[in-house]
């Protein structure tokens, strides 16, 4: 039986609060014996220790993410072996092949993902990525759903050049993948108000706090030399918040490990990937409830320019596996409020709780959402408090959540403006008369304005002089980019993962299929006189949920053989998960499957009720009943 602080508290009562997490570990034998005796007094048999999962052993033997990747990068092969491929993820890269290419040899290539806390993208970094994509990649850039760029099509022989170029300009790929804290998200709106500035700043703080400390990255990509430029976000917040000092500060409660390299991660790092998001009250443009930790900046009512503290939520996550009910998408629970001075220590304690008690035996159940779900939020709070050494305060009431993608022109708050540029499914490319990649380069070279990656795969250009507004619009229009008012709202709110042909997990299409689905669904809505409806739709090629489909009002989740699961009921402000309506919808049956549901929505919705709220309210049974009686004769 796996022991947790919360479980011991429930068993031993308040006396258990005197224990520290380190004490719990030392008490394992005694308590295990107690449980064994309680379950069967005659059976006092000592269980054999479970063998570590292969991946856990690999992490331990990697010498802090060096072996066997360093050795594999020095071979003349165009690929790396399976073990090196796992370690490579921590360095920000996945090995891929074009699954549509027939025959052998396979065309091994590498996808490289950047680390961009708060989604920030400096002008020189964008120009570098543009150059790298042309010289070493497949000629385009892919905006992810976690506010960073991916570069596809890099060959193994060029990987070191690309990674070192990124590191030497003050950026990084470190920890963009792997069992560590991933890119820290925030609302992309670059308003200059104190609350928005705090959200951006603390995103960088958490990104810096939870960075892997191993020297593997410089050892492999920079031949052991230091990067020419330190990560920009580290220089911005490191000294101001004394991040390294806080990281290593040991309260004696088991948060900091006795490890010479990784004081927070140890030699096994985390059981699974770990995601953090930061925002301000009311702004849910980043899907805050899908994160392992969601942080909301709370300003001081007595002094609105000062941060009072943070509301903290835990246990969100999207990934699941088809036909395995013990895997599921989950929206985060409210953990409570913490004062500003305690936020970094609390974040460390939450990470330590997952590090020590997350499921390392079954990888499909390794995310922190399963630990929170199993314990319940109250017991999980007690577990975190056993590391924290004090009570977590009650959640502070806030204004209701709203969703905004921040597209189009906005006043920034300091006399300047920002512009949200919609990117279909995050693909920044030149294709025919549509030349988004070139347009962004022209604007960047001319005005040298920084950009911000959007959580919905689009891009915001910030710090624009109002006098330059018309010229920037002219540049965009001349390169075939529509004004935001000319973009179909279905397309504007839609997201899709890359899926085929490169993703090894994809079961069917997503990015390449979504544009046609938007057109077909718009036709069905128009037929029913629902032209004005805006429905938040998402699509993935597999159940892992990279485009966060389970929060959408309407979602398509790839289930193989050109079929999709159809999900309904997510909130238009992204605060609850959806539910599956159809197990396998064939591509050809899209209109047949959705028209009856849209017809019911039109006939029975409340005034101003969104599609997701409607389907959530009426439920699957009533929708199924209506669909059975709907006249589908025109589809025969």
N, C-alpha and C positions, 0 to 999 in steps of 0.2 A: 504494500500500500504506500502510495507516494504521500509524503507528509508536507503539510503547508503550515505556515504560522497561523492562518485563519482557522484551519481545522483543529490545531492544538488548542487554540483559544476556546473554540466551541467545546472541546473535550475537557480541558482543565479549568475553564473559567478564567476569572481575572488574574489568577496566579500566573497564567501563561504570559501575561503582559510584561512580566519581569524578564522574560527571555529575550534575547536578541536573535536575529537570524543566524548568527554564528553559533549561538548556543543550540538552536534548533538542529543545526547540522551535527553537532557533537552528541546530541541526545537521540539521534536516529536509532541506534541499536536498542537503547532502553525502551523507547516508545514502540518500535516495531515488535519487540518482545511482548510488550503490554498488549498490543492489538492481537498478536498471535494467540496469546493466552486467553484473551476475551472471546475470540472467535471459537477456539477449541482448546480448553484447558489441558487436555491430554496430549495435544499436539504442540510440542515445544521444539519444532524442527526449524533450523535456520535455513532460510532460502538462499540459493546461490545468487550472487550479484548478477544483474542483467548485463549482457554484453552491450557495449556501446554501438550505436548505429554506425555504419561505415563512414557516413559523412562527418559524424562527430570525431571519429578517429582521424580522418583526413585533416580536419581543422587543427587538431592537437599536433599532428606530425608535420604541419606545414611550416613550422618555424615562423609563426606570425605572418602567414600569407606569402611566404617566399617559395617554398618547395611544394610541388615539383615544377611550378610555373617558370622559375628562372632557368632551369635546365631545359625545359621544352622550348622556350623562346630562343634558345641558342642553336636549335637543330635546323636543318634545311627543309624539314617537312612543311607543307603548307597548312598544317593543322596542329593542334595540341592534343595530348591524350585526355582521357576522361577526367582524371584527377586534376590536371592542370586547368581544364575547362571550368571546374568548380571553383578553384581558387581565383581564376581570372575574373569571375563575377565581382569579387570584392574590389578589383581594380577598375571596374566600370564597363566590362565588355562581355558579350555573349558570342560564342562561335555559332555560325549559321550556315545553311546551304540553301540554294534555290531549289525548292522541292518540285518545281515544275520542269526542271531540267532533267531529261532522261539520260540514262546510261552513266558510265563512269569515265574518268574519275570525278568525284564530287568537287564542286567549285567552292571549297571552303572559304568563307569570308567572315568578317567580324563586325558586329554592331557595337558602337562605342557610345556610352551615355554619359552626359556631363553631370556634374554636381553644381547646382545653381541655387543656393538658399535664397528664399524670397523671390525666385524666378528672375533675378536680375541678370541682364545681358549687356555688358559694356560694348561700345561701338567697335573697339579694336578686336574684341572677342568674336563678334558677329562676322567681321570681315575675315578673320582668320578661319572661322568655321566654313565660311563660303568658299575660301580658297582651298581648304583641306578637302571639302566635299567634291570639288572639281578635279583636284589632282589625285586624291587617294580614295575617294568614295564613289558613290553611284550618281553624283551630280545633284542631289537634293538634300534637304535637311528635314528631320521629322520632329515636330513639337510634340512632346509627351503630355500625358494628363497629370504629371507631377511637376510642371513648370520648368522643364529643361529640354535641351535638344538631344536628339540621337543622330548619329552619323552612321549610315549603313554602307556596306560594301567595301570595307577596308581589308586589304590582304594582310596576312600575318607578317610578311616582310616589311610592311609599311607601318605596322601598329606602333612600334617604338617611336618612330618619327612623329606620328600624329599625337600620341599621348604626351610626349615630351614637349611638343609645341604648345599644347594646351596648358600644361603645367607651368611652362616658362612665361606665359602671359598673365599669370595670376589666377588661373582657373584650375579646374581639377575634374578628374573622373573618379576620385577615391570614394568608395562607399556608395556609388550610384546604384550598385547592385550588391547582392550578398546578404548574409545574416547580420546586418548592422543597421543603424539608423539611416534611412534613405534620405533623399532630398527633402528638406523641410519646406513646406508650402506656406503661403500666406495669401490673403486677398491681393490681387494684382493691382488694384487701383492705387496709383501713386499720389494720393492726396497728401498735402503737407500738414494736415491737422495732427496734433500730438498723439491721438490714439492710433492712427494709421502709421505714423512714423515709428511708434513703439512696436506695433505688430511686425513691421519689417525688421526692426533692429533685433527683436527677440528671436525671430526666425533664424537670423545669422548666429545669435548666441547659442541656440540649441544645436545648430549645424556644427558649430565649432566645438561645443561641449562634448558631443557624441562622435567626433571624428575618430577613426582608428589611429592609434599612435605608432603603429609599426613603421619601420623604415623601409619596408618591402617596396613601397612605391618608388622612392628615389633610387633604391638599389637596383631595381629591374629596369626602370624607364629612363633614369638619369645617370646610370653607372655609378651610383653612390653619391653623386654631387647634389647639392641643394638646388632647388628651383631658382631660376633667375629672379622670379618675383614670388613672394609669399601669397597664398590665397587671399584675395582682396577682402573677403568677409572676415577672415581671421584678423587682419590688420585693423579693420574697422571696429571690432568689438572685443578682441582678445584682451588688450590691456585695460580698456575702460571697465570691463566687467570682471577682470581678473579670472578669465575662464579656466586657464590651466590650473590655477591655484584652487579654484572651486572643484574642478574635476578630481583632483588628487586628495582633497580634504577628506579625512577619514574620521567619522564620528564613532567608530568602534561598533557599529551595528550591522556590519557585514555588507555594506554597500560597496565599498572599495575593496578590491581583491589584492592579495599579496602577490601580484604578478609584475615582473620587472618591466614589461612592455605595455600591456593593456590593463590599466587599473580598473576600468569599468567592464571590459569585455572578457578578460582572461584569455586562456588559450583555446576556448571553444566558442568564443563570440556568443551570439544569441541563438536561441533555438530556430528562429526564422527571421525574415525581414521585419523591419520596425518602422512605422510611419508616423510622422508628426505634422500637425497643421496648426497655424496661428491666425487668428482673425480678430475683428472688433465686433461688439454687439450688433446684431442685425444683419451683418454682411456674411452670407453663406455662399459666396461665389466659389469656394474651394471644396465643397463637400466635406465640411469639418467633421461630420459624424462617421466618416469612413476611415478615420485614422486610429492607430493604436492609442495615441494621445492627441486630443484636441485642446488647444489653449485659447482662451478668449481674454483679451486685454480689458480690464476694468479700471476706468479712470476714477480719480478721487473726486466725489461730488463737491467737496469743499475747495478743491483746487484742480479744476478740469485739465490743467496742463500737466499734471503729475499722475503717474501710474500708481494706483492703490494696490492692485494685485491682479489675480487671474482666476477665472473659472476654468476648471479642468475636467475634461471628459475622457473616458478610457474605453477600450474594447471594441472599436470599430474595425471592420475589415470586409473585403469583398470576395476573396477567393473561396471556391467550393469545388466539388468534384461531382460530375453527373452520377446519379444512382447511388450516392453515398449520403444517407441522411445525417450522418454524424459530421458532415461538413456543410457549412451554410454561411450566407452573407449575414452581417450583423451591423446594426447601427450602435454607436457608442452610448454608454451610460454616463450620467453626470456624477462625477466623483466628489466635487466640492470646490471650495474657494481657498486660495492660499495667498498670503501677503507677498508683495513684490520681493522682499529680501529672502524669501524661502523658496522661490520658484525653481531655481536650479537644483537645489537639494532634493526637492520633491520629484523633479523629473528624473534625477538619478535613482531615487528610491523606486519609482515605477518601473524603470528599466531593470533594476536589480531584481524586483519581484518576478518579472518575466524571465530574466536570465536564469534565476535559481529554481523557478517553479514551472516554467513553461514546459510543454511536452516535447522532449527530445527523442522519444521512442517512435512516435508516429508523426512523420513530417506533415502529413495532411492536416493534423490537429495541433500544429506547433505555434500558430499565431496567438498573440496575447488575448484575442477575442474569446478563444476557447477557455482560457484560464478564468477570465472574467465571467463568462457564461456559467462555467462549472461551479465556481464559488458563489456567484451572485455578487452584486455590487457592494453590498454591506460587508460581506466577509472579505472581499478583495480590498476594500478600504482599510479594514483592520490589518490585513497583510501588509499593505503599503505603510500604514502607520507604525507597524513593528520595526520597519527600517527607518522611518522618519523620526520617530521618538516623540511625536506630538500628534494631537488630533488635527484632522483636516476639517476646516470650517465648512458650514453649509453653503451650498451653491447660491450665488447672488442672483436675484431676479434681474432679467434683462429685457430689452425691447424685443418684439417678435422677429424671427428670422425672415429675410428676404433673399431672393436670388437675383443677381445681376451679372451679366457677362462683361460689362464695361466696354462694350464696343461703341464705335463712333467717337465724336468729339466731346470732350469734357473740360471744364475749368479745373485746374489742378489745385487752386487755393493760394497760389503765390504769384499770380499775374501771368503764369504760363499755362499751357494746355497739354492734354495728352490725347492720343488717338488710338482707339482700339481697332485693329485691322483683322477682320475675320479670315481664318484659314480653314478651308474645308478639310476636316479630319487631320489637321496638323501638318499636312504635307506642303512644305515650302519648296516650290519648284517653278521651273519655266516649262510651259507646255503649250505649243501653238501660240495663239494671241495672248494667252494668260502667262504673264511673266512676273510673278510675285517675288521670286528670289532676286531678280535683277532690280526690280523697283525698290526693294528694301536696301539693296546695296547702293543704289543711286542716292537715296535719301540719307543713308548713313555716311557716305563719303562727303556729301554736300553739307549736311547739318551736324554730323557727329553727335546725334542725340542718343542717349541710352534707351534700351528697350526692356520690357518686362514680359516674361512668358506667362501666358494665361493658364489657369487650371483646366480650361476647356479647349486647349490646343491652339489657341490663337496668340496674337502678339500685340502688345501696347507700346507705342512710341511715346516717350515722356519728355518733359522739359521743353516743349515747343513754344517758340515765340509766336504769339497770335499773328504777327505780321507774315509769318511763313505758312500759315494755314492753307491759303489758296494754292500756293505753289506745290505743297505736298499733295494736296488733293489732285492737282493736275498731273503730277508724276504718277500717282496711282492709277488714275483713269487712263492715262496714255499707255500704261502697261497692262490694261485689261482687268484691273481690280475694281469690282463694283463698290459703290457707296453702300454703307450698311443698310440704309433704308430700301435698297434694291435686292438685298439678300433675303430669300425665303426664310421666315422665322423657324421653320422646321429644320432647315440646314444650319441656321445660326446657332441653334441650341443643341444640335446633334453632335455626338461623338462616336468614334469607332476606333478600335485597335488596329494595328497594321495587319495582323493575321497572315494569310497566305500572300506571297509564296515563301517568305523567309522564316517566319516564326515556326519553330519546331513543335509547338504545342497546338497550333491552330487546327481545328477540325473542319472548318469551312471558311468562307469569305467574310470579311468585315469592311475594312477601309474601301476596297474596290466595289463592294456591293451597296454600301450605304447611299451613295448618290442616287442610284436607281430606285431604292426604296423610298427615299424622300419624294421623288417625282410621282411614284405610284400611289403613295399614301395621300399626297396633295390632290391627286385626281379623285380619289375616293371621297375625301372631305369636300371637294368642290361639287361632286355629284349630289351630296347630301346637304348642300348649302351651309357648309361649316367652314367656309373659306377663311374666316377670321380666327379660327382656333390655332393656338400655339401649344404644341405638345412636345415636352422634353423627351427626346428619344435617344437611345444608345444601342450600340451593337458590338458584340465581341465574337471572335471566331472560336472561342472555347469557354469553359465555365470559370476560368481564373479571374475574370472580372477587371482586366486592366483599364477598360474604359468606364468603370463603375456602373455597369448596367443595372445592378440590383437596386439602385436608388432612383432610377428613371421612372417617369410616368408610363412609358411604353418601351420595352427592351426586347432585343433579339439576341439570344445566346446560342452560339453555334453548337450543334449536337451531331455533326457528322453527316455524310451523304447529302450535302446541300439542304439540310434541314436545320431549323432553329427552335429552341424553346421560346415561347412567347410569354413575357412577364408584364403584369399590370400593377398599378397601385402605389407606385412611389410618389413621394410628395413633390409638388412643383417648387417647394423651397428646400428640398433635399434633407428631410429630417427623419425619414423612415424608409425601410426596405420594401421592395415590391414583392409580389408572390407569383408563382408560375401558373399560367392559365392553360397553355397547350404544351404538351411534352415534345411533340415533333410537328412543326409546321413546315411543309414543303414550300420551297421558294415560289412555285407556281400557284400556291394557294394563298398568297398574301392577301389579295383583295377579298377572296371568299372568307377568309378568317376574320378580317378586320371590319368589313362593312357592317355586319350585324351589330357589332359592339359600338361602332360609331353611331349607328342609327338609334340604338338604345340610349346612348349618351345624349343625343339630340333631343330625344323625346322625354327623358326623365331627369335631366340634370337640373340642379338649382341655378338660380341666377348667379352669374359670374363664377360658377363652380368649374374648377379645372378638371381635365380628364383623369389625372391621377387621383384626385380627391374623390371624384365620382366612382371610379372603379373600386377604390378602397372602401367607400361607404356601402355600395350595394353588394360587393363580394362576388366570389366565383359562381356560387350556386345560382343566383338570380341572373347573372350574365349567361350562363349555360342554358338556363330555361328560356330566356329571350331568344337566344341564337337558334334554338330548335324550332321555334315558331316563325322565324324570319323567312321571308320568301327569297330563296336563293335561285329561283328558276333561271334567271338571266346568266348564271354562272355555268349552267350545264352545257 
